[in-house]
């Protein structure tokens, strides 16, 4: 059976060898913004809207000519932050989109990729990202040479927040003890790509999270899903495919943002 996480990691190492993450120093356009603060201060449902042209499970999602225009529509819809997929293979993302989105929209921007090398964290900082995503199971399998804590410290040294993604309760219990700024529960099993929104319920049940902000990720189609995941304990929601497939991006984001009010 093919383990898709291993494929993603192998592709990332190939991109590293090809110099994809070698970024020249650039001047930041906007000051750093806190994704965690944007979530905690949000008066509606905190939505992190993701810009991604494709997904491994669904193929092409949207023809994106201008990521800046998509980002502006996301902001107009009321999102708390923007996630930019930067992994090219399987997702069709581009590193340069981080800087372009950051230049045009004053929202916190998350770099979403499979991070296995410090060079990628450095690239995120140079391109103006406010936060990076780390995948717990990538570290658990021993792909990066450094530890999760080492990567978190490195990200913090660049002024980047960390969203640490888990998929099981065991991973969450370890992750909650780290210095990660936010925790993410991925409803998608990256080994098989199967999605189950019940993952958030099972992972968060009976766990003392302290003041950790928990983001439920993947498989969210509409407002009813947001309300359901909120009931499981999630404080924010990362949505990609449903927004990318919507004819009206701004309207779809607004539908999700107003999920608590519009029952």
NORMOJO-V894018 format. One record per run of one state. SS is the DSSP state (a for helix, b for strand, c for the rest). FROM is the first residue (numbers start at 1). TO is the last residue. If there is no record, write none. Layout:
SS,FROM,TO ; SS,FROM,TO
//
This chain:
c,1,3 ; a,4,17 ; c,18,34 ; a,35,40 ; c,41,45 ; b,46,51 ; c,52,53 ; b,54,55 ; c,56,58 ; b,59,60 ; c,61,66 ; a,67,76 ; c,77,80 ; b,81,85 ; c,86,95 ; a,96,104 ; c,105,107 ; b,108,112 ; c,113,117 ; a,118,126 ; c,127,130 ; b,131,135 ; a,136,140 ; c,141,147 ; a,148,157 ; c,158,160 ; b,161,166 ; c,167,168 ; a,169,175 ; c,176,181 ; b,182,186 ; c,187,187 ; b,188,188 ; c,189,194 ; b,195,195 ; c,196,197 ; a,198,204 ; c,205,212 ; b,213,217 ; c,218,222 ; a,223,231 ; c,232,235 ; b,236,239 ; c,240,240 ; a,241,244 ; c,245,248 ; a,249,257 ; c,258,263
//
